[in-house]
Amino acid sequence: MANVNLLPWREEYRQEKRKEFAATVVVVLLLGLLSVFVWDRLVNGRIDWQNSRNDLLNREIAILDKKVEEISQLKLRRQQMIDRMEVILALQSNRADIVKIYDQFVRATPDGVYFTEMVRKAANVSLVGYAESISRVSVLMRELEAVDMFKDPVLTKVEADEMLGEQGSRFELQVKIAQSQNVREEVAHGS
């Protein structure tokens, strides 16, 4: 039999397999690096896209916040206007009441009684005046109580004063004004 030396062939075969293995490792590494690079670009691209969307949303939110602030300012101005209109309407409805109040005071005041001061605070009226006699002050109080517009007349002070004669007196009187029908209806309806 012939003597054949297979060592060089085996050595060449091993060298070839090592080269193939090295080439395969290099190709796998290159493919791995390429995959990581592509993945990195894809993820960073999506992050940049999301950041741009977030920036757009933040700008839109800022615009809407300004509009909300404007709307709240407009609501505040609207409420102030409504409050002013209510005050004006109340004053307009009370304008006739003032005339009625003075008219009723004139009608209820007997001869010999004169007012020097009349102060109104809300529904209370304070009167200061002079009378020829104390009996005329009592007549005034009865007359005021008889008028539907007035209630609870109270004499707070009486002192002798001869300005209108020997029996003359100076008096201070307080009376409450009953709510007018218009005001009661407005309160009942919640206007």
RAKA-V367193 format. One record per residue. PHI is phi in whole degrees, -180 to 180 (* if undefined). NEAR is the number of other ideal C-beta (glycine too) atoms within 12 Angstrom. Layout:
phi: [PHI;PHI]
near: [NEAR;NEAR]
//
This chain:
phi: [*;-88;-97;-114;-96;-95;-64;-62;-67;-66;-64;-65;-64;-66;-63;-65;-66;-64;-65;-63;-63;-63;-64;-65;-62;-64;-64;-64;-63;-63;-65;-63;-63;-62;-64;-63;-63;-64;-61;-61;-63;-63;-66;-63;-63;-68;-64;-62;-63;-67;-63;-66;-65;-62;-62;-61;-63;-64;-64;-66;-64;-62;-64;-66;-62;-63;-66;-63;-63;-63;-64;-66;-65;-65;-63;-63;-63;-62;-64;-63;-65;-63;-61;-64;-63;-64;-64;-64;-63;-64;-65;-66;-71;-83;-59;-70;-62;-63;-63;-64;-62;-63;-62;-68;-63;-64;-68;-83;-81;-77;-61;91;-122;-134;-100;-110;-150;-139;-125;-113;-127;58;-100;-106;-121;-104;-118;-126;-163;-125;-134;-68;-156;-68;-65;-70;-67;-65;-63;-59;-65;-65;-66;-65;-69;-75;-82;-62;-73;-112;-148;54;-70;-129;-85;-96;-158;-139;-144;-67;-152;-90;-64;-110;133;-65;-94;-66;-150;-105;-136;-128;-137;-122;-142;-100;-99;-73;-64;-74;-61;-62;-66;-64;-66;-63;-67;-66;-86;76;-79]
near: [3;5;5;9;9;12;10;11;12;13;13;13;14;15;14;14;14;14;14;14;14;14;14;14;14;14;14;14;14;14;14;14;14;14;14;14;14;14;14;14;14;14;14;14;14;14;14;14;14;14;14;14;14;14;14;14;14;14;14;14;14;14;14;14;14;14;14;14;14;14;14;14;14;14;14;14;14;14;14;14;14;15;14;14;15;17;14;14;17;20;15;15;23;23;16;17;25;20;14;23;29;20;15;26;30;20;17;29;29;23;15;23;33;27;26;19;16;24;16;20;12;12;21;21;32;26;35;26;32;32;38;26;25;25;20;29;39;22;22;38;32;18;25;36;23;16;25;16;31;32;21;17;31;22;27;18;18;25;18;18;25;15;19;24;16;11;18;25;32;28;37;27;40;26;34;23;31;23;22;24;16;20;23;14;13;18;14;11;9;7;15]
//
